[in-house]
């Protein structure tokens, strides 16, 4: 994937697997500070989209696993920001 632009680049996330994958790839290539954002300005996305109630209602993912990813990120134990970002845009 090649990204060449003179202006800030954005992505429309429809919620399907293709937009999630493309967004994740673009973010990794461009070195966006997703971890920093999820710990501060975008923290509300974790609370809104990865809440226990929402995850258990969808019955797709195991909340305990997601809870561990969130905890490790917020405690600076490991950088799970890309995993969390992909779950948010999924």
N, C-alpha and C positions, 0 to 999 in steps of 0.2 A: 504494500500500500504506500503510495506517495502522497504527501500533503504539501502543496506549495500554495502560499497565500500571502498577500500583503496586508490583509485585514484579519481581525479576530475570526476564528472559525467556530461555528456552532453545528449542532446536530439536532434534527427532529427525532424524538424518541416515540415511536408508536407503541412500544411495549412488547413487540414481537422479538423473537430470538435474533433476527438479522440486525435490527437497529441496536440491540444490546451489544452484540458482538462488534459491530462497527464502531460504536461509541467507545467500547473498551479498548479496541485496537488503536483508535485515534488518540485516546487519552494517554495510553502508554507511550506512543510515539512522540507525542508533544510534551511529555513530562509535566502534565498539569498537576498541581498540588492537591489532588483529591483528598488525601489524608488530612491535610491541614483544613480544607473546607469542611469535611465531614465532622471534624472536631469543633468547628466554630460556626461559621455562617450557614452551613448546610446541615447542621445537627438536627434541625427540625425534620429533615427527610428521613433520617433513621427513626425518629420517634413516630412519624406518621406512617411510613410505608413498611417498617419492620417491627411494628408493635406486636406483642404476643397475641392479642385478639385478632389482628389481621392475618398473621401467619397461620395461626391455628384454624381460622375460618377457611382459608384457601386450601388447606390440607395437602400442600405440595412439599413444603420444606419442614425440617425439624427445628422447632424454635430454640431448643437447647443449644444446637449447633450455631445458630445465628446469634444467640445471646452471647456465646463464647467469643465469636468473631468480633462483636461490638465491644465487649469488655476488654479483650486484648488490644484492640485499636485505641480505645480511650485511656487505657493504662500504659500505653506505649510498650506493650509486651511484644507485639508483632504488627506489621503493617498489612492489615487485611482490607485496606480501603478499596482495592479493585474488586474483591469478592463482594463486599457490601454494596459498592456502586452498581455492580451488575445485578444484584438482587433488587436494588431500588428501581432500576430502569426496566426490570423484567416485568 
